């Protein structure tokens, strides 16, 4: 099942997740770097991260992967 969420893409700061319930998100960069998982959230704040392509992997409350979306972070 692929997550059907609306992501502001590209983004300058926050990505809001439009899904029926909070999800756990793991963020990684296209160079392979990963960040700690963010459990049960509805938004991801990329403000302090450099401009890059990020992959957001979404997991349900049981730890099952429900989808991956790519988002581009751009500076202003």
Secondary structure as GFF3:
##gff-version 3
##sequence-region A 1 76
A	DSSP	beta_strand	14	16	.	.	.	ID=ss1
A	DSSP	beta_strand	23	29	.	.	.	ID=ss2
A	DSSP	beta_strand	38	41	.	.	.	ID=ss3
A	DSSP	beta_strand	43	45	.	.	.	ID=ss4
A	DSSP	beta_strand	52	59	.	.	.	ID=ss5
A	DSSP	beta_strand	65	73	.	.	.	ID=ss6
###
